[in-house]
Each structure stands twice: as C-alpha cells, then as structure tokens.
Amino acid sequence: MFTAKNLSPRKQTFLESEKPNPSYLADAELSALITHYQTKLNITIYLSHRTQGWEKEIQKLQLKLKPNETLGYIYAVHAKIAVPHFDVLILTRDKIIRPIQWNGRLFLSLPYFGLDEHLEVCDLEQEEKNSKKFPETPQKTQRICATLGLLHLKELLKNNAQQLKEFTLCFQYYPTWQDEEDEPRELCQFFFPSPQPLRYSEVNSYNKILVEILMNTEAAEKVAVKGTSFWVRSLHKILIDSIDIAKALGDQHILADNQKLLAALPEFRKKWHQEFLNADQKRAAMYIQNINFYLPYRNYKMRKKVFDTIGVPSHKV
C-alpha cells in the first residue's frame, strides 16, 4: 500500500485507489469552472468558441483592456484529433503571453512572449547547436491540457495578478542564433514562468531545465532529458549577450531594459527559488513509483467540484 506523510485523507485515498486515466474536462465543465474561478477569485477568463481565426478576436479583446488589466484566454485546437488540445494565453493591452510550454505549434500568427522558440539549447549527441526547440513539456497524462491551462491561469491572475507581476519575467532580447549579417536583427520575446504553477508539472526535467536556466550564473548547464544530454544557456548569459548586441546596434531601449533586468536578477533569483522549493514540496508528496499524480488529482478534484458544488453533471467522475 502506498503511504505518504502530510497528505489529506482525500489525497491519500486518491493515490491508493485511483491511479487514474483522467477524463478530460467537457465544454460544460470547463465553462462552469471558469465561471466559478472568476467569481471566487475576481479574475477574468475568456473561453473562445472559435475553431480558427483567433487573431482578430484576441486583438479586439486587447483593445478593450485597460493598461493595468489582464485577461486569461482559452481556445481549443481541433486539428483532426478526437479530443481537442486546449491552449491558454494571458492578454494585456500590449502583450500576449503563453505561460505553458507545450511542444507543438501555437496555431497563432501573432507575436507572443513564451519559452518554445526563445531558448538556445544544444543537443550534445546530435550536435544541433543553437536549436530553439524546448526539449520538454509539463504534461504527460493525455487529455488534461484544459486542466493544466486553467490551473496556470488561476494562479497567475488571482490576487490582482500578483504572481505574474512578482514572479515572472517578460522581456525582449537579441538572440545569438541569428546570423550577424541578418538585417534587421529580430528581437525575441521571452517569458519565464512563476514557480507556483510548476507544482502541476508531471515532468521533472521540465522543472529542472527552468531552474537551471534561472539559477545558473555560467554560460550554460548540462541537463539530461530522457537519456539525452543538453546544454541549456542561462538567463544570465542570454541577457549579457543581448546587451552586447544592443550596444553594437545602438538600441538604447533594449540596452537599458536588459541592463536593468540583469541588475535585478540576483534578487529575483533568490525569491523565485524559495517559492519554487515551497511549491515543489506539495508536488513531491504526490508520487507513486516515480510517477507524479498531482495534476491528475487536481483534475479529479476540479471535476468533482463541478459535480458536487457547481451543479453541472460530469460525464465521468
């Protein structure tokens, strides 16, 4: 029998008996949960019913936002699959943020702040230097992307978007993987996530890579992912290289912004890592045989809330 310390009876029962293949959130359940969190946490989340052409809808929503307002945006990508993939964004008046890295296309033509195309990773076995593909994703269990996305939005938007403001980084920088002869040099838009939602990650290496990106003060750090070793460039090095390029280009705006962030990085690193350790303690309690069940448990709990509290019949609880 599985036993763990400091778990509630409900969690203990779940880990001992469920070990589930979770059911995805049906549309009615997702809508009900969005309404519940909006009322409870005083946040705003918009569930798109479009199957394509989200760009115009996103831009219209942005125009309605005040300078200090944030909006969660959820949309489904059907793309010839039985169960649609739900992706999430955070919208401000002047930014589009993708807070979760899912491997695969975003299906948007709009520029956004994220992880997926803005890291410089080297596969040591294939010697693919300066590859831009993030080598991991936080979701392992199929069909609960809507749960993972909604949990991220809930965390980042609650308390007047406190985590988004205090524990994330959102900035532009010049990458080194662009050819020096490229004209004009293109800016990348980088989003580094809050540590609290990382407790929902099912994949240890996803969290490990993010910790190394932030905490490492050298040029790069070796990280093993599924038996493959990667060199992952540190945020410290990314900023230093961008500052050098901005100086050469005479871009005073990016130069000042990157220098300010680099100066603030040690203090940010300290408070971020402490929050990560606190979040990781909750995650660490939900293991069975090296499999983490924190996200499936939250999926189960959210769907049970729909059934017991909100009043929408669940298709399977």
N, C-alpha and C positions, 0 to 999 in steps of 0.2 A: 504493500500500500504506500502510496506517495504521502509524505508528510512534509510540512514546511512551517517555519516559525512565523509568528506575527501575521497570519492570514485570517481574514474573517471567515466564519463558518460557511458563508455562501461561496467564497473563493475556494476554500478547501474542498467543498462538495463538488464544485465545478471541475477542479483539477483531478479529483479522484474518479469521477464518473463520466464526465462529458468527453474530454479529449476530442472535440467536435470537428466535423467538417462543416464550417458555419454556412448558414443560409445568408444570401445577400439581402440587403435592405430593399424591399419593394418600393415602388414610387410613393405609395400612400404612407408607408412607414417613414421614408426619408422626409417627406413633406411635413408629417406630424412632428418629427424630431426637430426639424428646422424651426417650426413654429414654437415648440417647447423651449428651445435654447434662446430664441430671440426674446421671448417673454421673460424667462428666468434670468438671463444674463445681460439684457438690454443691448443686444448686438443685432446686426442686420446681415442676413444671408439671402442671396437671391438664387433660386433654383431655375435654371434655364430649361425651357421645353423645346428648344431648337435642336435639330439633328445636324445642322451645319450652319455656316454663316454667322458664327458667334461674334465676329469682329465688330460689326455695326452695333450690335446690342451692347457689347462691352463699352464701346466709345460713348454711346448715349448715356449709359449708367454713370460713367466717369464725369460727364458734363454736369450731372445733377448733384455731384458730391461737393460739399464744402471743402476748403483747403485742409481741414483737420479731421475729416471723416474717412472711415474705412468701411469697406463692403466685402463680404465673402461672396464668392461666385462659384457655383457648382454646375457643371454641364456633363452630359453623357456623350461618349464617343461610341457609336454603334459599330461601325466599320466591319460589317459582315461577321459578327460574333454573336453567340447565343445570348450571353449576358453582357450588357454594355459596360465599358470602362468609364468610371466617373473620375473626372479630374477637377481640381479645385484651384482657384486663384484668389488673391486678395487685391482689391482695387482701391486705389486712392485717386485723387483728381489727376495726378500726373504720373502715376506708376501702375504697372501690372506686375504682380509678384506671384511666382509659382513656388509655394512653400515646401512642396514634396518633390523629390526626385523619383519619378517612375521612368524606367528605361523605355524608350519608345517616343514617338512623335507627340508633340503637344497639339497638333492639328490647328494651330493658330498662326496667322501670318503677322501678328503684331509683335513688336519687341517686348521682352519681359525680363524681369530680374529672376534668376534662378541658378541652379547648380549644373544642369545637364550639359550645357555647351560651353561652360566657362571655367573648366579646370584643366590643368595641364598634367596629364598622367602618362607615365611611361611603363609599358608592359615589358618587363625585363626579359621574358622569354621570346617574344615576337620582335623586340626592339622597335616597337612602334613609338618612337619618340614624339612627344607633344601631341599625343592623342587627346581629343577633347571629350571622349565618352566617359561618363562617370561609371565606375565598374560595379556598382551595386544599387539595389533598390530596397526600401524598408519593408516591402510587403512580400511575404512568402505564401501565405494561405490565399487560395484563389477566391475571388468573388466578394471580397470585403474592402474593396478600394473606396466605396462610398463611406463606410465606417471610418476608415483611416483618414480620409479627407475631411469629413465633418468634425472629427476629434481635433484635427490640426486647426481648423477654423475656429472652433470653440475656444481652444487655448489661446490662440493669438489675438482674438478680437475681444475677449472678455476684459473687464476692468479698464474700459476705455483704451483697449489695445496696448496694455502695459507691456506684455512680453514682446510684442512687435517693436515697440519703441525702445525698450531697455536691453533686450537680449538677442536681437538680430542685427545683422549688418546688411545694408543695402547701398551699393555704390557702383560707380563706373570706374573702369581701369583700362589701360592699354596692355594687351597680351603680348607675350614674346613669340607666340607661334605664328604671328603674321610676318610675312616677308617684309624686310625693311624697304624694299622698293615699292610696296603697295601704296598707292595714292588714291584717296586719302586713307590714313590709318583709321581703322574702325575701333570704336570703343566697345568693350564687353560690359554687360550689366550683371552684377554678381549679387546673389542673396545667400547669406549664411544664416541657418535656422536657429531658432530658440532651442535650448536644451530640454525644456519640459515635454514637448510633443515627442521627443525621441524615445520616451519610455514606451511608446506604442510600436516602436520598430521591432519587427520579428527577426531582423538580421543583424547579428553582432558586428559584422565587418562594415556595415553601413555607418553605424555609430562610430566605430573605431576610426574610419577614414576621416570623418568630420572632426573628431577630437584631434587627430594628428595634424590636419590642415590648420587648425587654430593654435594648438599648444606648441607645435614645433617651431623653434626660432631659427633653425638652419634652413638651407635651401630646399631640401626635400627629405622625405622619410620613407623607408621601405615598409610596405604593408602587404600582407598576404591575404588574398581573396580567392577562396575556392581552389587552393593549391597553386595559384598564380601570384607571383610577386610583382608589385607595382611600386614605382617611385611616385609619390604624391607631393607636389610642390606646396610649400607652406603659404599661408596667407601673408605672413611677414615678407616672404620673398616676392610674392606676386605684387605687393604694394611697392617694394623697393624698385623692382624692375619697371613698374608703371611710372613711378616718379622720375626715373632716369629718362624714359621715353618722352614723358610730358615736358621735361626740361629741354630735351633736344628739339621738340616740336614747337616750343614756346606756348604750350597750352597752360596758361596760368590758372584757369579754373580747376582742371583736373589735378594739376600740381598741388594747389593749396588744399583741395579736398583729400587727396591721398596722403599728404603730409600730416594733416590733422588727424586722420584715422590711424596712421601709423603711430603717432604720438600717444593716442588714446588706447592702443591695442593692449599694452600690458595690463591695465586696469580692467578692461573689458574681458580679457582672457581669464583673469583671476575670478571675477564674479560669475562668468559663464560656466567655468569648470565646476565651481561649487554647486551651482544649480544643477548641472549635469549629474554630479555624484548623488545628489538628493533624489533626482528623478530615476536614476539607474538602480537605486535601492528598491524602489517599488517594482521595477521591471524584473530585477534579479530574483524576486520571490516567486515568480510565476513560471518556473522551469519544470519540465518533466523530460528526463533523458535528453538533455541538451536542446530541447525544443521549447521556445518561449510562447506561452499561451496568454500573454497579457492582452494582445489585440483581439484574439478570438473571444476572450472573456468579456471585453468591453462590447464587442459586437452582440454577444448573448445578452448582456445587461441592458443595452440600449433597446434591443428588440423586445425584451421583457417589459421595459418601461412603456413602450408603445402599447403592448397588450394589457398591462395591469393599470396604468395610470392615465395615459393619454386617451385610450379608448378605441384606437384603431385596431381592428383584428389583424393579427400577424399571420402570414401564410405558413409559418412553421416556427414554433418556439419550443 
